[in-house]
Amino acid sequence: MERRQERDGGEGVAGREPGGRGLRLRREIGLWSAVSLTAGCMVGSGIFMSPQGVLVYIGSPGASLVVWAACGLLAMMGALCYAELGALVPKSGGEYAYILQIFGSLPAFLVIYTFVLLVRPAAIAAISLSFAEYAVAPFYPGCSSLPQAVLKGVAAICILSLMLVNCRSSRLATMLTNVCTVAKVFSLLVIVGGGAVVLGQGRGYTEAFLFAFHNTTQQPGRIGMAFYQGLWSFDGWNNVNYVMEELKNPKQNLVWALLIAIPLVTSLYLLVNISYLLVLSSNEILSSNAVAVSWGFLGWITYGTTIGCLLYLRIKNKNLPRPYKVPTVIPVIMLLASFYLVLAPIIEHPQTEFLYIFLFLLSGIPVYFLLVYFRCQPKWSQMATLYLQLLLEVAPTIKNVD
């Protein structure tokens, strides 16, 4: 395994420490690749799926634009908090690494348990099916419903292709991310251009903006659900923290990547939603609603806990060297926003999805004690792990090697 990593000359995801002291992740992601990673992960199918949901829950076009702007602001503040955490705890893994170090293994395990088994697979499936629908639609002109077998087949091929690319080479995956980011931003600019053309043609749309805030809801639960829809589209602002150990000059590039990528995406999203408001004729909530709800509920429990890690370090370890420090008011606002986004929809707009998600979260506790704490692991699982490591040529990094 080690010989292959040395022979790759930069293609593998791991390599020798200087002096042959152990294995570590290769630092191959520069500033602009980090920007592309952040923007490319944020700009996805969510922006094509969520605008109607935001509009339905919030009730008016003007308020929906306010929600989108607030979602961008929350993403920016969260990213700034994560930038400080990334500098304080320079490890890959994002929330898992921070919660593990501050609050221990059980909360960290529950994060991995829920995201790996529920949230991430559901999000990948929704995004892949959305991609398949857009890719297949030109081959079935005039069809109101596309063949499900074809959609699922294309989605499966998409998932498999991306998996193979990421397994083959981190450099190849980074190049693909850069290309896709350019393509997605170009697509959004096309939509913005179409909206500008429609606005220029008149059609009475300018008069509609006089009543932009008519029928805006004042129910906290529905406002929270609108934020779930919008923030689902902004998901990805924290992805650079997952590859912290692969960044070149991480303490400098992390902050700049977030400061460049997130304002760019936020401004594009606002323009895209203005264009959508000009041309939308249906208020039907898309099938992404369930995914947005599950992601919003679990995601903001996790984000709130992670922001708590930052505040804990501020109180308990005041003298830690901080290459970057966010104003204290920002993590406080993020923590309050997390409480609101988790509790308001449950209290005022309860759904059975919340109960199922909460029960799934609790189911991780006995799994943790059985498999992690008491280490009741069958031999076949250990053999399967070893076999997959040999097959995929991967190994854990080695820490604190003398």
C-alpha angles and dihedrals in degrees: 000000000000092000090055091050092051091045093051090071093210101334096100123076093236136044146168121294112240107281093023094278098144147299125309139161115272116245100229103136113097130190099278093042088053090050090050091047092053097042094040093052092046096046103066141118090301092081089056093047107038109054093081092048092052091049093049095050098041095041104218139061095234094051091047090058089050089052091051091050090048090049089054090049091050090049090051094048091046091050091051090052090049090049090060091045090050090054093047095044105029096191133119117244103072114216092007093059094047097045091045092055097043108030103021140245102305097061090041091051091051089054092054092040095055098037097044097043101033122006103041096043091048091049093047091049093049093047093046093049090049090051090048092052092053092044096048099040096081090058092056105047115186095013114132092198124034122218107273093212091058093046093050092046093052091045091051091050090050092052093046093048094051091047091053092048092051092046093049100052139345088212092054090047090052092051091050090050091053092050093046091048091056091047094049094047089049090052091052091050089053089054091048090050091051091051091050090052092051091048091049091054090061108215091170095286093127090060090053090063089066086071095037095132098041113130094013109166121239096193111116092212094056090045088054091050089051089053090050089058094047097042090050086066091049093051111127100057089114098047095102088066089062090063098038093132091054096055122105110233090356099185090058103032097046095066095041093049091055095043091052101039104042099051088047092053093043093054091047092050092052091051092046092051092050087054091048092051089055096053107026115112100169130065096193114137110238125233090261089080095093092047092048091050095049092044093046095049098045094032095057093044086057096042091048091051090048092050086050087059089058093049090047091054090048090056102036101033106034094153098056112124108257117194086187129022126188118211109267093237091067098061089042090055090046092051092050090047090052091053091049096047092049099042107032098063091045095049099043105020106030118184132183088241090071091056093049092048093048092049090049089051091052091048088067092068097070089041089055095050093044100046105023111024099037093026095223093169121154117233092242091063091053091048090048090052092050092047093051091048090054093043096048094034095233134136137175116268116254116238129205095004112177 
